Amino acid sequence: MKTIPLWIFTISIPILLTACSINESTEKYDADPFDDGYVLKTNMLNPENGENHYDAIGKMQGDILEVYFDGSHNHETIEEIYDEINRLIYDFGSIELNGPELKPDLLERITAISDAPEASLDKIISDSHLSEGAKTSLSDFIGSLMALMDGGHKEINDFIEAYEISVIDSTQFNSEDKRVILTTSALVRHSASYKKRRKDKDWETSVGNIAVTVEGALNGSLMAVHMALVAGISTNTILSY
């Protein structure tokens, strides 16, 4: 994956994106996470980036991780992790995200991505419904972000927030493009923050985890948090990306 200098993001905005639409999730997290009132309430509680209206999804991920790691688990398979995360998301006020018929496909995708994370990320983005400009923007953002992952939290957080602001302010992005990109960035930003906070946990923000997050975001914001949680926990307990 190509890594580009950080300064490019300050002068480069993707070209006009074509309008796309997919069915968004209808699940709830206390209140509708896409309702402006709920967004404002959530951001006051955890104002990582109040400008990103999908920040509630990132906060939900962090809250579920805290509950998960505060518990006692002896999971030995990705299926067991999947079932536990599905239960926790339900407990947080959401309906179950996936019926039994979708479970094998999700688990198969997560496992396949773990075997070839960089190639999988490139393919997920290139095969997505995003425009060519959006594909390039997201790919370059992730490439540059990975080069920063060994740095300090402020540097990482500032970089992600600067990218988010450029996406939010751009008139070249339609609402669907922004949803996918900002959902991905919110989850990655909160995940990176969690890694820095939980020094006793070997929480990893890897290419494989980000690839799974992108694939989830392309299909729905709550699908993204579900897949990101399963992949992230599996990385630290079962799989090795």
C-alpha positions in Angstrom: 0.0 0.0 0.0 1.4 3.4 -0.9 2.3 5.8 1.9 2.2 9.5 1.2 3.5 12.5 3.2 1.1 14.0 5.7 1.2 17.4 4.0 -0.5 16.0 0.9 -3.8 15.7 2.9 -3.8 19.5 3.5 -3.8 20.3 -0.2 -5.4 17.2 -1.7 -9.2 16.5 -1.8 -10.5 13.6 -3.9 -12.2 14.4 -7.2 -16.0 14.6 -7.5 -17.6 11.4 -6.2 -20.5 9.8 -7.8 -23.7 9.3 -5.8 -24.1 5.9 -4.3 -26.5 4.5 -1.7 -26.9 1.3 0.3 -29.4 0.3 3.0 -28.2 1.7 6.4 -28.6 -0.2 9.6 -31.7 0.4 11.6 -30.3 -0.9 14.9 -30.3 1.4 18.0 -27.6 2.3 20.5 -29.7 3.8 23.4 -30.9 6.3 20.8 -30.5 6.5 17.0 -26.7 7.1 16.7 -27.4 9.1 13.5 -29.8 11.5 15.2 -28.3 14.9 15.7 -29.5 15.2 19.3 -27.9 11.8 20.2 -24.7 12.8 18.4 -24.4 16.0 20.5 -25.1 14.1 23.7 -22.5 11.4 22.9 -19.8 13.9 21.9 -20.3 15.9 25.1 -19.6 12.7 27.0 -16.6 11.7 24.9 -15.6 14.6 22.7 -12.8 12.9 20.7 -14.0 14.7 17.6 -17.4 16.4 17.9 -17.3 17.4 14.2 -17.6 13.8 13.1 -21.3 12.8 13.3 -20.4 9.1 13.3 -18.2 9.4 16.4 -21.0 7.7 18.4 -20.1 4.5 16.6 -16.5 4.8 17.7 -17.6 5.4 21.3 -19.8 2.4 21.2 -16.9 0.3 20.1 -14.8 1.5 23.1 -17.6 1.0 25.6 -18.2 -2.6 24.5 -14.4 -3.3 24.6 -14.3 -2.0 28.2 -17.2 -4.4 29.1 -15.7 -7.3 27.3 -12.2 -7.0 28.8 -13.6 -6.3 32.3 -15.2 -9.7 32.1 -13.7 -13.2 32.3 -13.6 -15.0 28.9 -12.0 -18.2 27.8 -12.9 -18.0 24.2 -11.0 -20.4 21.9 -12.7 -19.8 18.6 -13.8 -16.8 16.5 -17.3 -18.2 16.6 -17.4 -17.8 20.4 -16.2 -14.2 20.2 -18.7 -13.5 17.5 -21.6 -14.7 19.7 -20.4 -12.8 22.7 -20.0 -9.5 20.8 -23.5 -10.0 19.2 -24.9 -10.4 22.8 -23.1 -7.3 24.0 -24.3 -5.2 21.1 -27.8 -6.4 21.9 -27.3 -5.4 25.5 -26.3 -1.9 24.5 -29.7 -1.4 23.0 -29.3 -2.7 19.5 -31.1 -5.6 17.9 -29.0 -8.5 16.8 -27.0 -7.4 13.8 -26.9 -10.7 11.8 -29.1 -13.7 11.5 -27.6 -17.2 11.6 -27.4 -17.2 7.8 -25.0 -14.3 7.7 -22.7 -15.6 10.4 -20.6 -18.1 8.4 -19.9 -15.5 5.7 -18.7 -12.9 8.2 -16.5 -15.2 10.0 -15.1 -16.5 6.7 -14.3 -13.0 5.6 -12.6 -12.0 8.8 -10.4 -15.1 8.7 -9.6 -14.6 5.1 -8.5 -11.0 5.7 -6.3 -12.2 8.5 -4.4 -14.4 6.1 -3.5 -11.5 3.6 -4.4 -8.2 5.3 -2.8 -5.7 2.9 -4.0 -7.5 -0.3 -7.4 -7.8 1.3 -7.6 -4.1 2.1 -6.6 -3.1 -1.4 -9.3 -5.5 -2.9 -12.0 -4.4 -0.5 -11.4 -0.7 -1.4 -11.0 -1.3 -5.2 -14.1 -3.5 -5.4 -16.2 -1.1 -3.3 -19.1 1.1 -4.5 -17.0 4.2 -3.8 -15.8 6.4 -6.6 -12.2 6.2 -7.8 -11.5 9.5 -6.0 -12.9 8.1 -2.7 -11.0 4.8 -3.1 -7.7 6.7 -3.6 -8.4 9.0 -0.6 -9.3 6.2 1.8 -6.4 4.1 0.7 -3.9 6.9 1.0 -5.3 7.9 4.4 -4.9 4.4 5.8 -1.4 4.0 4.3 -0.2 7.2 6.0 -2.0 6.3 9.2 -0.2 3.0 9.5 3.1 4.8 9.3 2.2 6.8 12.4 0.9 3.9 14.6 4.1 3.7 16.6 3.9 7.4 17.4 2.3 9.3 20.2 -1.5 9.3 20.7 -1.8 13.1 20.0 0.0 12.8 16.7 -2.3 10.0 15.6 -5.4 11.6 16.8 -4.5 15.0 15.3 -3.8 13.3 11.9 -7.1 11.5 11.9 -9.1 14.5 13.0 -7.4 16.7 10.3 -8.4 14.1 7.6 -12.0 13.9 9.0 -12.4 17.7 8.9 -11.2 17.8 5.3 -13.8 15.1 4.4 -16.6 16.9 6.4 -15.8 20.3 4.8 -15.5 19.1 1.2 -18.3 19.7 -1.1 -17.1 16.9 -3.4 -18.3 14.2 -1.1 -21.9 13.0 -1.0 -23.5 11.7 2.2 -22.8 8.1 1.5 -19.1 8.7 0.8 -18.8 10.6 4.0 -20.7 7.9 6.0 -18.3 5.2 4.9 -15.1 7.2 5.3 -16.1 8.9 8.6 -17.4 5.6 10.1 -14.1 4.0 9.3 -12.0 6.9 10.7 -14.1 7.1 13.9 -13.7 3.4 14.6 -10.0 3.5 13.9 -9.5 6.7 16.0 -11.2 5.2 19.0 -9.4 2.0 18.6 -6.1 3.7 18.5 -7.1 5.7 21.6 -8.1 2.4 23.4 -4.7 0.9 22.5 -2.9 3.8 24.2 -5.2 3.8 27.3 -5.0 0.0 27.9 -1.3 -0.4 28.3 -1.9 -3.7 30.1 -3.6 -5.1 27.0 -1.9 -5.9 23.7 -4.6 -4.2 21.8 -3.6 -3.9 18.1 -4.6 -1.5 15.4 -3.5 -3.5 12.4 -4.0 -3.4 8.6 -6.1 -6.5 9.0 -8.4 -4.9 11.6 -8.8 -1.8 9.5 -9.6 -3.8 6.4 -12.4 -5.6 8.3 -13.6 -2.2 9.5 -13.8 -0.8 6.0 -15.7 -3.8 4.8 -18.1 -3.5 7.6 -18.5 0.3 7.0 -19.3 -0.3 3.3 -22.3 -2.4 4.5 -23.5 -0.3 7.4 -22.1 1.6 10.4 -23.2 -0.9 13.1 -22.0 -3.8 10.9 -18.6 -2.0 10.9 -18.4 -1.9 14.7 -19.5 -5.5 15.0 -16.9 -6.7 12.5 -14.2 -4.5 14.0 -14.8 -5.8 17.5 -14.8 -9.5 16.4 -11.6 -9.0 14.3 -9.8 -6.9 17.0 -10.5 -9.3 19.8 -9.7 -12.3 17.7 -6.4 -10.7 16.7 -5.3 -10.4 20.3 -6.6 -13.8 21.5 -6.7 -16.2 18.6 -5.5 -14.9 15.2 -2.2 -13.3 14.2 -2.4 -10.7 11.5 
